[in-house]
Structure formats: structure tokens, C-alpha cells
Amino acid sequence: MSEVEVEVDNNPANKTTSDGGGFISGFFSIVFFVAIVVSLLWNWDGFWQTNITPLKTAQKEIFPAKYKEEQLKLSRVIKNNEAIEDIESRLKKHESKLVSAIERANIAKDKAVSKAIEAEEQLASYLDQENLKCRYYDTSLRMINHLTKKYSEDELKQTISCTSQECEEILNSTSLASAVCKNS
């Protein structure tokens, strides 16, 4: 049969200990763990703003400066929250006032637009009526012009008797009379 050789290392530098490094290593591990926990608690706001009475009393007695600092921070946060709430309530009031002012302005704008549309319609109607009157007037002027060419001045005066200055102007100067409708 064959023999199996097993090598055994007797070098003390290569040996590992099963005790985890000894007392000093364990002590430093515990100190390191405690330092991390204390650091986390020291910087955690919830730890300083607790309602647990024994913990609160211990904080006041052991760390009075840090306790006062955290309480001042808490009071500043509360004051800031109150200021923010006040600003938000005033902003909501102003916003509601502005919304109602915008609504009133929109209503006034709608009324003004409807009045403007109504005025444009009235103006269009008025212009249509005036254009119709001017067409009749222009036709009348042409008829008078045709009569003045057909009759002599004496015959025309016997046929048409003028009782106003406008009538005389129409008979004597048709260009002035036709300018009335062209300027409007």
C-alpha cells in the first residue's frame, strides 16, 4: 500500500488563533462600536427631542449645552413653521382675492366685448342705412342733372321751386351736393 504524506507546518507565524485577537482587540471593537453609536445618537435630532422623561433628565444633567442647543433648534423650527403657515394663509387670502378680481375682470371683459359686438352691429346697420340714403341721393342728383340738361334754366325754375338753400345748391352746384355722401 502507499503511504500518504501529510505536511505539518510548525511555523508560529503562519498559525491563526481561534480566540479572535485577544482582549485588546475585543476592547477596541467595543469602544469603536460605542463611539459609532454615541456619534449617531449625538447627531440624531430625535434623540434630543424625546418625550421619555428619564432620558430627557439625563440629557439635561449630562449634556446641558447640547440639550439647550437642540431645544433652541427645535424652537426655531417651530417658529419657522408658524411663519410659513402664516405666509401660506396670507398667500391663500391674496390668491382668493386675485381669483375673484380676475373673475370680475373676465365678467367685465365679456360685457365689454358683447357691447362692442352690439355697437359694431349697430354701426354696420347705420352704415347700411346711410349707404342706402346716399344711393337714393346720388340717384336724385343724377335725375336733377339730367333735367338741367334737358330744360333751360328758366324752364327748370318754373318746374322745380326751391324753398331752401340746399335746394339752390343742388341745382346750381351738383359737385358740392355729390360730395356730401362721398365724405361720409
MARBA-3410 file (N, C-alpha, C, O; in Angstrom, 1 decimal):
184
0.8,-1.2,0.0,0.0,0.0,0.0,0.9,1.2,0.0,2.0,1.2,0.4 ~ 0.3,2.3,-0.4,1.1,3.5,-0.5,0.8,4.4,0.7,-0.2,4.3,1.4 ~ 1.8,5.1,1.0,1.7,5.9,2.2,1.4,7.3,1.8,1.8,7.9,0.7 ~ 0.6,8.0,2.6,0.2,9.3,2.3,1.0,10.2,3.2,1.0,10.0,4.5 ~ 1.6,11.1,2.6,2.4,12.1,3.4,1.5,13.3,3.7,0.9,13.9,2.8
1.6,13.7,4.9,0.9,14.9,5.3,2.0,15.9,5.9,2.8,15.5,6.7 ~ 1.9,17.1,5.3,2.9,18.1,5.8,2.3,18.9,6.9,1.1,19.3,6.8 ~ 3.0,19.1,7.9,2.6,19.9,9.0,3.5,21.1,9.1,4.7,21.0,9.1 ~ 2.8,22.2,9.2,3.6,23.5,9.2,3.7,23.8,10.7,2.7,24.1,11.4 ~ 4.9,23.9,11.2,5.2,24.2,12.6,5.6,25.6,12.7,6.1,26.0,13.8
5.5,26.4,11.7,6.0,27.8,11.8,4.9,28.6,12.6,3.8,28.6,12.2 ~ 5.3,29.3,13.7,4.4,30.0,14.5,3.8,31.3,13.8,2.7,31.8,14.2 ~ 4.4,31.8,12.8,4.0,33.0,12.1,2.7,32.6,11.2,1.9,33.5,11.0 ~ 2.6,31.4,10.8,1.5,31.0,9.9,0.3,30.5,10.7,-0.7,30.3,10.1 ~ 0.4,30.4,12.0,-0.7,29.9,12.7,-1.7,31.0,13.0,-1.3,32.1,13.3
-3.0,30.6,13.0,-4.1,31.6,13.4,-4.6,31.2,14.7,-4.6,30.0,15.1 ~ -5.0,32.2,15.4,-5.6,31.9,16.7,-7.1,31.8,16.6,-7.7,32.6,15.8 ~ -7.7,31.1,17.4,-9.2,30.9,17.4,-9.8,31.8,18.4,-11.0,31.8,18.5 ~ -9.0,32.6,19.2,-9.6,33.4,20.3,-10.0,34.8,19.7,-10.5,35.6,20.5 ~ -9.9,35.1,18.4,-10.4,36.4,17.9,-9.5,37.5,18.1,-9.9,38.7,18.0
-8.3,37.4,18.5,-7.3,38.5,18.6,-7.1,38.9,20.0,-6.2,39.7,20.3 ~ -7.7,38.4,21.0,-7.4,38.6,22.3,-8.3,39.7,22.9,-9.2,40.2,22.3 ~ -7.9,40.1,24.2,-8.7,41.0,25.0,-8.6,42.4,24.4,-9.6,43.1,24.3 ~ -7.4,42.9,24.0,-7.2,44.2,23.5,-8.1,44.5,22.2,-8.7,45.5,22.0 ~ -8.0,43.5,21.3,-8.8,43.6,20.1,-10.3,43.7,20.4,-11.0,44.5,19.8
-10.8,42.9,21.3,-12.2,42.9,21.7,-12.6,44.2,22.3,-13.6,44.8,22.1 ~ -11.7,44.7,23.2,-11.9,46.0,23.9,-12.0,47.1,22.8,-12.9,48.0,22.9 ~ -11.1,47.2,21.9,-11.1,48.2,20.8,-12.4,48.1,20.0,-12.9,49.1,19.5 ~ -12.8,46.9,19.7,-14.0,46.7,18.9,-15.2,47.2,19.6,-16.1,47.9,19.0 ~ -15.3,47.0,21.0,-16.4,47.5,21.8,-16.4,49.0,21.8,-17.4,49.7,21.7
-15.2,49.6,22.0,-15.0,51.0,22.1,-15.4,51.7,20.7,-16.1,52.7,20.7 ~ -15.0,51.0,19.6,-15.3,51.5,18.3,-16.8,51.5,18.1,-17.4,52.5,17.6 ~ -17.5,50.4,18.5,-18.9,50.3,18.3,-19.6,51.3,19.2,-20.6,51.9,18.7 ~ -19.2,51.5,20.4,-19.8,52.5,21.3,-19.6,53.9,20.7,-20.5,54.7,20.8 ~ -18.4,54.2,20.2,-18.2,55.5,19.6,-19.1,55.8,18.4,-19.6,56.9,18.3
-19.3,54.8,17.6,-20.3,54.9,16.5,-21.7,55.2,17.0,-22.4,56.1,16.4 ~ -22.1,54.4,18.0,-23.5,54.6,18.5,-23.6,55.9,19.1,-24.6,56.6,18.9 ~ -22.7,56.4,19.9,-22.7,57.7,20.5,-22.7,58.8,19.5,-23.5,59.8,19.6 ~ -21.9,58.6,18.5,-21.9,59.6,17.4,-23.2,59.7,16.7,-23.7,60.8,16.4 ~ -23.8,58.6,16.4,-25.1,58.6,15.7,-26.2,59.2,16.6,-27.0,60.0,16.1
-26.2,58.9,17.9,-27.2,59.4,18.8,-27.0,60.9,19.0,-27.9,61.7,19.1 ~ -25.7,61.3,19.0,-25.3,62.7,19.3,-25.9,63.6,18.1,-26.4,64.7,18.4 ~ -25.9,63.1,16.9,-26.3,63.9,15.7,-27.7,63.6,15.3,-28.2,64.2,14.4 ~ -28.4,62.7,16.0,-29.8,62.4,15.7,-30.7,63.3,16.4,-30.7,63.2,17.7 ~ -31.5,64.1,15.7,-32.4,65.1,16.4,-33.5,64.4,17.2,-33.8,64.9,18.3
-33.9,63.2,16.8,-35.0,62.5,17.5,-34.5,62.1,18.9,-35.4,62.1,19.9 ~ -33.3,61.9,19.1,-32.7,61.5,20.4,-32.8,62.7,21.4,-33.1,62.5,22.6 ~ -32.6,63.9,20.9,-32.6,65.1,21.7,-34.0,65.7,21.9,-34.2,66.5,22.8 ~ -35.0,65.2,21.1,-36.3,65.8,21.2,-37.3,64.7,21.7,-38.4,64.7,21.3 ~ -36.8,63.8,22.5,-37.6,62.7,23.0,-38.6,63.2,24.1,-38.4,64.2,24.8
-39.6,62.4,24.3,-40.6,62.7,25.4,-40.4,61.7,26.5,-41.2,61.7,27.5 ~ -39.3,60.9,26.5,-39.0,59.9,27.6,-38.4,60.7,28.7,-37.3,61.3,28.6 ~ -39.1,60.8,29.8,-38.7,61.7,30.9,-37.3,61.3,31.5,-36.5,62.2,31.7 ~ -37.0,60.0,31.8,-35.7,59.8,32.4,-34.5,60.1,31.4,-33.5,60.6,31.8 ~ -34.7,59.9,30.1,-33.7,60.2,29.1,-33.6,61.7,29.0,-32.5,62.2,28.9
-34.7,62.4,29.0,-34.7,63.9,29.0,-33.9,64.5,30.2,-33.1,65.4,30.0 ~ -34.2,63.9,31.3,-33.5,64.4,32.6,-32.0,64.1,32.5,-31.2,65.0,32.8 ~ -31.6,62.9,32.0,-30.2,62.6,31.9,-29.5,63.5,30.9,-28.4,63.9,31.1 ~ -30.2,63.8,29.8,-29.6,64.7,28.8,-29.4,66.1,29.4,-28.3,66.7,29.1 ~ -30.4,66.6,30.2,-30.2,67.9,30.8,-29.1,68.0,31.8,-28.3,68.9,31.8
-28.9,66.9,32.5,-27.8,66.9,33.5,-26.4,66.6,33.0,-25.5,67.2,33.4 ~ -26.3,65.7,32.0,-25.0,65.3,31.5,-24.5,66.2,30.4,-23.4,66.6,30.4 ~ -25.4,66.6,29.5,-25.1,67.4,28.4,-26.0,68.7,28.3,-26.8,68.8,27.4 ~ -25.8,69.6,29.3,-26.7,70.7,29.3,-26.6,71.7,28.1,-27.6,72.2,27.6 ~ -25.4,71.9,27.6,-25.1,72.8,26.5,-25.8,72.2,25.2,-26.4,72.9,24.4
-25.5,70.9,24.9,-26.1,70.3,23.7,-27.6,70.2,23.8,-28.3,70.4,22.8 ~ -28.1,70.0,25.0,-29.6,69.9,25.2,-30.2,71.3,24.9,-31.2,71.4,24.2 ~ -29.6,72.4,25.4,-30.1,73.7,25.2,-30.0,74.1,23.7,-31.0,74.6,23.1 ~ -28.9,73.7,23.1,-28.7,73.9,21.6,-29.8,73.2,20.8,-30.4,73.8,19.9 ~ -30.1,72.0,21.1,-31.2,71.2,20.4,-32.5,71.8,20.7,-33.4,71.8,19.8
-32.8,72.3,21.9,-34.1,72.9,22.2,-34.3,74.2,21.5,-35.4,74.5,21.0 ~ -33.2,75.0,21.3,-33.2,76.2,20.6,-33.5,75.9,19.1,-34.3,76.6,18.4 ~ -32.9,74.8,18.6,-33.1,74.4,17.2,-34.6,74.0,17.0,-35.2,74.4,16.0 ~ -35.1,73.3,18.0,-36.5,72.9,17.9,-37.4,74.1,18.0,-38.4,74.2,17.2 ~ -37.1,75.1,18.8,-38.0,76.3,18.9,-37.9,77.1,17.6,-38.9,77.7,17.2
-36.7,77.2,17.0,-36.6,77.9,15.7,-37.4,77.2,14.6,-38.0,77.8,13.8 ~ -37.4,75.9,14.6,-38.1,75.1,13.7,-39.6,75.4,13.9,-40.4,75.6,12.9 ~ -40.1,75.4,15.1,-41.5,75.6,15.4,-41.8,77.1,15.0,-42.9,77.3,14.3 ~ -41.0,78.0,15.3,-41.3,79.4,14.8,-41.3,79.5,13.3,-42.1,80.2,12.7 ~ -40.3,78.9,12.7,-40.3,78.9,11.2,-41.6,78.3,10.6,-42.1,78.8,9.6
-42.0,77.2,11.2,-43.2,76.5,10.8,-44.4,77.4,10.9,-45.3,77.5,10.0 ~ -44.5,78.1,12.1,-45.6,79.1,12.3,-45.5,80.2,11.2,-46.5,80.7,10.7 ~ -44.3,80.7,11.0,-44.1,81.8,10.0,-44.6,81.3,8.6,-45.2,82.0,7.8 ~ -44.2,80.1,8.3,-44.6,79.5,7.0,-46.1,79.4,6.9,-46.7,79.7,5.8 ~ -46.7,78.9,7.9,-48.2,78.7,7.9,-48.8,80.1,7.8,-49.8,80.2,7.1
-48.3,81.1,8.5,-48.8,82.5,8.4,-48.7,83.0,6.9,-49.7,83.5,6.4 ~ -47.6,82.8,6.3,-47.3,83.2,5.0,-48.3,82.5,4.0,-48.8,83.1,3.1 ~ -48.4,81.2,4.2,-49.3,80.4,3.4,-50.8,80.9,3.5,-51.5,81.0,2.5 ~ -51.2,81.2,4.7,-52.6,81.6,4.9,-52.8,83.0,4.3,-53.8,83.2,3.6 ~ -51.8,83.9,4.4,-51.9,85.2,3.8,-51.9,85.1,2.2,-52.6,85.8,1.5
-51.1,84.2,1.8,-51.0,83.9,0.3,-52.3,83.4,-0.2,-52.7,83.8,-1.3 ~ -52.9,82.5,0.5,-54.2,81.9,0.1,-55.3,83.0,0.1,-56.1,83.1,-0.8 ~ -55.3,83.9,1.1,-56.2,85.0,1.1,-56.0,85.9,-0.1,-57.0,86.3,-0.8 ~ -54.8,86.3,-0.4,-54.5,87.1,-1.5,-54.8,86.4,-2.8,-55.3,87.0,-3.8 ~ -54.5,85.1,-2.9,-54.8,84.4,-4.1,-56.3,84.3,-4.3,-56.8,84.5,-5.4
-57.1,84.1,-3.2,-58.6,84.1,-3.4,-59.1,85.5,-3.9,-60.0,85.6,-4.7 ~ -58.5,86.6,-3.3,-58.9,87.9,-3.7,-58.5,88.1,-5.2,-59.3,88.7,-6.0 ~ -57.3,87.6,-5.6,-57.0,87.8,-7.0,-57.8,87.0,-7.9,-58.2,87.4,-9.0 ~ -58.2,85.8,-7.5,-59.1,84.9,-8.3,-60.4,85.6,-8.5,-61.0,85.7,-9.6 ~ -61.0,86.2,-7.4,-62.3,86.9,-7.5,-62.1,88.1,-8.4,-63.0,88.5,-9.2
-61.0,88.8,-8.3,-60.8,90.0,-9.1,-60.6,89.6,-10.6,-61.1,90.3,-11.5 ~ -60.0,88.5,-10.8,-59.9,88.0,-12.2,-61.2,87.6,-12.8,-61.5,87.9,-13.9 ~ -62.0,87.0,-11.9,-63.4,86.6,-12.3,-64.2,87.9,-12.7,-64.9,87.9,-13.7 ~ -64.1,88.9,-11.8,-64.8,90.1,-12.1,-64.3,90.8,-13.3,-65.1,91.3,-14.1 ~ -63.0,90.8,-13.5,-62.5,91.4,-14.7,-62.9,90.6,-16.0,-63.2,91.2,-17.0
-63.0,89.3,-15.9,-63.4,88.5,-17.0,-64.9,88.8,-17.3,-65.3,88.9,-18.5 ~ -65.7,88.9,-16.3,-67.1,89.3,-16.5,-67.2,90.6,-17.1,-68.0,90.8,-18.1 ~ -66.5,91.6,-16.6,-66.5,92.9,-17.2,-66.0,92.9,-18.7,-66.5,93.6,-19.5 ~ -65.0,92.1,-18.9,-64.4,92.0,-20.3,-65.5,91.4,-21.2,-65.7,91.8,-22.3 ~ -66.2,90.3,-20.7,-67.2,89.7,-21.5,-68.4,90.7,-21.8,-68.9,90.7,-22.9
-68.7,91.5,-20.8,-69.8,92.5,-21.1,-69.3,93.6,-22.1,-70.0,93.9,-23.0 ~ -68.0,94.0,-21.9,-67.5,95.0,-22.9,-67.4,94.4,-24.3,-67.7,95.1,-25.2 ~ -67.0,93.1,-24.4,-66.9,92.5,-25.7,-68.3,92.4,-26.3,-68.5,92.7,-27.5 ~ -69.3,92.0,-25.5,-70.7,91.9,-26.0,-71.2,93.3,-26.4,-71.9,93.5,-27.5 ~ -70.9,94.4,-25.6,-71.3,95.7,-26.0,-70.6,96.2,-27.3,-71.2,96.8,-28.1
-69.3,95.8,-27.4,-68.6,96.2,-28.6,-69.2,95.5,-29.8,-69.3,96.1,-30.9 ~ -69.5,94.2,-29.7,-70.1,93.5,-30.8,-71.5,94.1,-31.2,-71.8,94.3,-32.3 ~ -72.2,94.5,-30.1,-73.5,95.1,-30.4,-73.3,96.5,-31.0,-74.1,96.8,-32.0 ~ -72.3,97.2,-30.6,-72.1,98.5,-31.2,-71.6,98.4,-32.7,-72.0,99.2,-33.5 ~ -70.8,97.3,-32.9,-70.4,97.1,-34.3,-71.6,96.7,-35.2,-71.7,97.2,-36.3
-72.5,95.9,-34.6,-73.7,95.6,-35.4,-74.5,96.8,-35.7,-75.1,97.0,-36.8 ~ -74.7,97.7,-34.6,-75.5,98.9,-34.8,-74.8,99.8,-35.9,-75.5,100.4,-36.7 ~ -73.5,99.9,-35.8,-72.7,100.7,-36.7,-72.9,100.2,-38.1,-73.1,101.0,-39.1 ~ -72.8,98.9,-38.3,-73.0,98.3,-39.6,-74.4,98.6,-40.1,-74.6,98.9,-41.3 ~ -75.4,98.5,-39.3,-76.8,98.8,-39.7,-76.9,100.2,-40.1,-77.5,100.6,-41.1
-76.3,101.1,-39.3,-76.3,102.5,-39.5,-75.6,102.8,-40.9,-76.1,103.6,-41.7 ~ -74.5,102.2,-41.1,-73.8,102.4,-42.4,-74.6,101.9,-43.6,-74.6,102.5,-44.6 ~ -75.3,100.8,-43.4,-76.1,100.3,-44.5,-77.2,101.3,-44.8,-77.5,101.5,-45.9 ~ -77.8,101.8,-43.7,-78.9,102.8,-43.9,-78.4,104.1,-44.6,-79.0,104.6,-45.5 ~ -77.2,104.5,-44.2,-76.6,105.7,-44.7,-76.2,105.5,-46.2,-76.4,106.3,-47.1
-75.7,104.3,-46.5,-75.3,104.0,-47.8,-76.5,103.9,-48.7,-76.5,104.3,-49.9 ~ -77.6,103.4,-48.2,-78.9,103.3,-48.9,-79.4,104.8,-49.2,-79.8,105.1,-50.3 ~ -79.3,105.6,-48.2,-79.7,107.0,-48.4,-78.8,107.7,-49.4,-79.3,108.5,-50.2 ~ -77.5,107.4,-49.4,-76.6,108.0,-50.3,-76.9,107.6,-51.8,-76.7,108.3,-52.7 ~ -77.2,106.3,-51.9,-77.6,105.8,-53.2,-78.8,106.5,-53.8,-78.9,106.9,-54.9
-79.8,106.7,-52.9,-81.0,107.4,-53.3,-80.7,108.9,-53.6,-81.2,109.4,-54.6 ~ -79.9,109.5,-52.8,-79.4,110.8,-53.0,-78.7,111.0,-54.3,-78.9,111.9,-55.1 ~ -77.8,110.0,-54.6,-77.0,110.1,-55.8,-77.9,109.9,-57.0,-77.7,110.6,-58.1 ~ -78.9,109.0,-56.9,-79.8,108.8,-58.0,-80.6,110.1,-58.2,-80.9,110.5,-59.4 ~ -81.0,110.8,-57.1,-81.8,112.0,-57.3,-80.9,113.1,-57.9,-81.4,113.9,-58.8
-79.7,113.2,-57.6,-78.8,114.1,-58.2,-78.6,113.9,-59.7,-78.5,114.8,-60.5 ~ -78.5,112.7,-60.1,-78.4,112.3,-61.5,-79.7,112.7,-62.2,-79.7,113.2,-63.4 ~ -80.8,112.5,-61.6,-82.1,112.9,-62.2,-82.1,114.4,-62.4,-82.5,114.9,-63.4 ~ -81.7,115.1,-61.4,-81.7,116.6,-61.5,-80.7,117.0,-62.5,-81.0,117.9,-63.3 ~ -79.6,116.4,-62.6,-78.6,116.7,-63.6,-79.1,116.4,-65.0,-78.9,117.2,-65.9
-79.9,115.4,-65.2,-80.5,115.0,-66.4,-81.5,116.1,-66.8,-81.7,116.5,-68.0 ~ -82.3,116.5,-65.8,-83.3,117.6,-66.0,-82.7,118.9,-66.4,-83.2,119.6,-67.3 ~ -81.6,119.2,-65.8,-80.9,120.5,-66.1,-80.3,120.5,-67.5,-80.2,121.6,-68.1 ~ -80.0,119.4,-68.0,-79.5,119.3,-69.4,-80.7,119.3,-70.4,-80.6,119.9,-71.5 ~ -81.8,118.8,-70.0,-83.0,118.7,-70.9,-83.7,120.1,-70.9,-84.2,120.5,-72.0
-83.8,120.8,-69.8,-84.6,122.0,-69.7,-83.6,123.2,-69.6,-82.5,123.1,-69.1 ~ -84.1,124.3,-70.0,-83.3,125.6,-69.8,-83.5,126.0,-68.4,-84.3,125.5,-67.6 ~ -82.7,127.0,-68.0,-82.7,127.4,-66.6,-84.0,128.0,-66.2,-84.5,127.8,-65.1 ~ -84.6,128.7,-67.1,-86.0,129.3,-66.7,-87.0,128.2,-66.7,-87.9,128.3,-65.8 ~ -87.0,127.3,-67.6,-88.0,126.2,-67.5,-87.8,125.4,-66.3,-88.8,124.9,-65.7
-86.6,125.1,-65.9,-86.3,124.4,-64.7,-86.8,125.1,-63.4,-87.3,124.4,-62.5 ~ -86.6,126.4,-63.4,-87.1,127.1,-62.2,-88.6,127.1,-62.2,-89.2,127.2,-61.1 ~ -89.3,127.1,-63.3,-90.7,127.0,-63.3,-91.2,125.6,-62.9,-92.2,125.5,-62.2 ~ -90.4,124.6,-63.2,-90.8,123.2,-62.9,-90.5,122.9,-61.5,-91.3,122.3,-60.8 ~ -89.3,123.3,-61.0,-88.9,123.0,-59.6,-88.8,124.3,-58.9,-88.0,125.2,-59.3
-89.5,124.4,-57.8,-89.5,125.6,-57.0,-88.7,125.3,-55.7,-89.2,124.5,-54.9 ~ -87.6,125.9,-55.5,-86.7,125.7,-54.3,-87.2,126.6,-53.2,-87.4,127.8,-53.3 ~ -87.3,126.0,-52.0,-87.7,126.7,-50.8,-86.6,126.7,-49.7,-86.7,127.3,-48.7 ~ -85.4,126.1,-50.0,-84.3,126.1,-49.1,-83.0,126.3,-49.8,-82.9,126.2,-51.0 ~ -82.0,126.7,-49.0,-80.7,126.9,-49.6,-80.1,125.7,-50.1,-79.4,125.7,-51.2
-80.3,124.5,-49.5,-79.8,123.2,-50.0,-80.3,122.9,-51.4,-79.6,122.4,-52.3 ~ -81.6,123.2,-51.7,-82.2,123.0,-53.0,-81.5,123.9,-54.0,-81.2,123.4,-55.1 ~ -81.2,125.1,-53.7,-80.5,126.0,-54.6,-79.1,125.5,-54.9,-78.6,125.5,-56.1 ~ -78.4,125.0,-53.9,-77.0,124.5,-54.0,-77.1,123.2,-54.9,-76.2,123.0,-55.7 ~ -78.1,122.4,-54.7,-78.2,121.2,-55.5,-78.4,121.5,-57.0,-77.7,120.9,-57.9
-79.2,122.5,-57.3,-79.5,122.9,-58.7,-78.3,123.6,-59.3,-78.0,123.3,-60.5 ~ -77.6,124.4,-58.5,-76.5,125.2,-59.1,-75.2,124.5,-59.1,-74.3,124.8,-59.9 ~ -75.0,123.7,-58.1,-73.6,123.1,-57.9,-73.8,121.6,-57.5,-73.8,121.3,-56.3 ~ -73.9,120.7,-58.5,-74.2,119.3,-58.2,-72.9,118.6,-57.6,-73.0,117.6,-56.9 ~ -71.7,119.2,-58.0,-70.5,118.6,-57.4,-70.4,118.8,-55.9,-70.0,117.9,-55.2
-70.8,119.9,-55.4,-70.9,120.1,-53.9,-71.9,119.2,-53.3,-71.6,118.6,-52.2 ~ -73.0,119.0,-53.9,-74.1,118.1,-53.4,-73.6,116.7,-53.4,-73.9,115.9,-52.5 ~ -72.9,116.2,-54.4,-72.5,114.8,-54.5,-71.3,114.6,-53.5,-71.1,113.4,-53.2 ~ -70.6,115.6,-53.1,-69.5,115.4,-52.2,-70.0,115.1,-50.8,-69.2,114.6,-50.0 ~ -71.3,115.4,-50.5,-71.9,115.1,-49.2,-71.7,113.6,-48.8,-71.3,113.2,-47.7
-72.1,112.7,-49.8,-72.1,111.3,-49.5,-70.7,110.7,-49.7,-70.4,109.6,-49.1 ~ -69.9,111.3,-50.5,-68.5,110.8,-50.7,-67.6,111.0,-49.5,-66.7,110.3,-49.3 ~ -67.9,112.0,-48.6,-67.1,112.3,-47.5,-67.5,111.4,-46.3,-66.7,111.3,-45.3 ~ -68.7,110.8,-46.3,-69.1,110.1,-45.1,-68.8,108.6,-45.2,-69.1,107.8,-44.3
END
